[in-house]
Amino acid sequence: MVRLFADYKIEENTEFSLNKEDSRYISSVLRMREGEELTVVDADGFEVLAQVASLSKDEVVLYAVSKSRNETESPCKITLYQSISKGERMDLTIQKSVELGVYRIVPVYSSRCVAKPGKESKIDRWQKIALEAARQCNRGIIPEVASPVSFKEALQAAKDNDLMLFPWEEEKGRSLKQVIDNTSPESVAVFIGPEGGFSEEEASLASNAGCTHVTLGKRILRTETAGPAVLAMLLYHIEL
């Protein structure tokens, strides 16, 4: 079923209008007709079953048939601090992380990133990828893709989390499983390096900031694989 997100509260048995972008998506892209049904997630996290009451190119009016609480969100808010990768790798990381349940994604300029600060931002593109992934997998929110920050800024911003994880290929003794066993964090920050990995200086800075170095196993993962892999491991531990 078609899924949209609204930034306002929706009451049952009332009519409400979609914004221009969503109206055009419904009328011109999907070519829906009066009486067809779709789901709209409102600002309070409720899933609203709605019917198309009337539509034009610039305005679609829906009727709220019923509503129920969305149950797909994890009790743990995981923020992915992802070092910016080149090409479509960042797109893939965002898409799969949203599907797996990430709460927020913060692009990071670490020392070995190919992309450098000052170049044209891709935030709008990345946020659209997050939106499409959230629609596809029945999310109750659209995870935010934040503006890029430096590595030091990312460490500072992550300090309020219950747990800060720093997967690093040079860590040999402490596994992710050992760290998360018997814990139930409500918020987790995960730092993922770029194609060339984190430097020793960055690893030291992370440790001093309160990050826990962990190994993900005997094999070195690509940057676009590592973030989703950690998310899958964490959410398996937390949800299943």
Disulfide bonds with the S-S distance in Angstrom:
none
